[in-house]
Amino acid sequence: MKGIRMILAAWLVLAAVAQATPETGKPAPAFSLPDLDGVPRALADYAGRVVVLEWTNYDCPFVKKHYGSGNMQALQRRFTEQGVVWLSICSSAPGKQGHFAPAEWKRRVAEAQAVPTAVLLDADGTVGRAYGARNTPHLFVIGVDGSLAYQGAIDDDPTWSPENVATARNYVAEALDALLAGQPVPTAETKPYGCSVKY
Amino acid sequence: MSNRENAGFYTRVPAGSGRLIRPLRETPVGQARHARRPSRAAQRGGFLGLGAVVGAVACGVLREAGMKTSLSIALGALGFCLAGAACRPAQPAARLAAEAEEPSTAVVAWSAGSVQPGGVVELGIRVELAEGWHTYADPPGDSGMAPMVRVTGEGVEAGRLQLPPHAEFRDPAGVTFGFERCVLMRLPVRAAAEAKPGTRLPVTVRLDYLVCRDVCLPGRQAWDLELPVTSTDPRPWAEWARWLREGGWDDGREK
């Protein structure tokens, strides 16, 4: 009986872990994280707006591909100008690649000329795990109703080669264009690619 | 003899830092130069001469990484000399690569010294990895990147890249598939039926790959090669069986 209870407990734990990935079409998990000035930013603050969550690690080759080519900055600029909220989230644990103190983060963001609405620090990985963020880059798009409209890769080129950016099919741009036009998102889920998130 | 024939088509340069060695896309294949082919003197000098050429290339690459020139030359040359000793666990070459902060190197060789018109030869791409590093299979799993090989050349046609059985790795993203220490990637290359015996077909190969430990580094290598066309039976390269064995293929036997 004790054995069965143990197995059941283990199963429940595993089930909880498996459920960590939010379902597309369902409400996006609520969160609140500090930005680079230490000001808490909650998802609820942006209710009624389209929100992009971009899991990032500036030293990951796949992230470098999109910042080095200017692709990520261009997406950030193009969509924030249309009222989209773009949150770059870093779940790298202290001591792991991509984890910086806020001052260093500000320097790196300026250097990259990145223009997200905010960079949010998730050093204990709570929000990353709640979203099942697996890779950098790993992107989530939340619609005006607060439901998850897209999750997955930034585009269809699972390499670190920056010269492929121009010819790749960008799923995030497609999803955002559709949402802003009041249309259904053409591809709601893809397999993300990149480095592992450094929890 | 076959070894010597192949020596002209054997290069070694440090990898794992994602530097573009030369912009191959802009090089028209028909005019592909063969800057890295050793001179006649170097061929006569065998490994020593070739080592110098390769050392120079290695030096250039390492210098880009901000290393001191003299050290780069030494490491490049030393790295070359240890080529035969790499790909086995706990060998000096692996330690050297780690000390030089080069987690991997990639080397290529043909399986035979020549090809007949319409015939097939294999290009072996051997990636050697320092202790603790791995590269990826295709598909790579929950993170990482499958190796990408691009082959261009007039009168040649490349088949599908073949990889040996892979191992499994765990990282925070989940499970990935790949290779430690040494992997031989095999690419069948067919010469055109119209290829003329006595000529050499220019073949340009580019490999993009990724190596990871706790962090990941991109690797890009490019080689300008020549493939001699002969009417007689091509001589197999003497070291091919060893490359197969060390690179994860069963006991060096042909498939």
Interface residues (C-beta under 8 A of the other chain):
Chain A: D59 C60 P61 F62 K96 Q97 R134 N135 P158 T159 W160 S161 E163 Y193 G194 C195 S196 V197 K198 Y199
Chain B: G18 R25 D142 S143 M145 A146 M148 D171 P172 A173 G174 D208 L210 C212 D214 V215 C216 L217 P218
